Amino acid sequence: MIRAPLVVTVTPNPSVDWTLEIPTLVRGAVHRITGQHQEPSGKGVNITRALTSNEVASLAVLFIGGPEGAELELLLQAVVLEPVMSASCVAL
């Protein structure tokens, strides 16, 4: 059986990008946002999102934890990524 190659990406520092939309940018003016959205990010996450959207098998490996990690996990699931996650902290 021939298996499709799998690309594995590692994102040691994943993030949540928050984009605010404005209709125009005018120097010195007050700007009001007209929209906003959040998306999972980080170099490996971005590569896996691009690969999977082009039907290339890819697996995102990243480290998440805490409330921000829970938010990131929900955002990843919304874009149909199943990351390998590890969340552990050691207090010294």
ABEGO torsion letter per residue (X at the ends): XBBBBBBBBBBABBBBBBBBBBABBBBGBBBBBABBBBBBBEAAAAAAAAAAAAGBBBBBBBBBBEAAAAAAAAAAAAAGBBBBBBBBBBBX
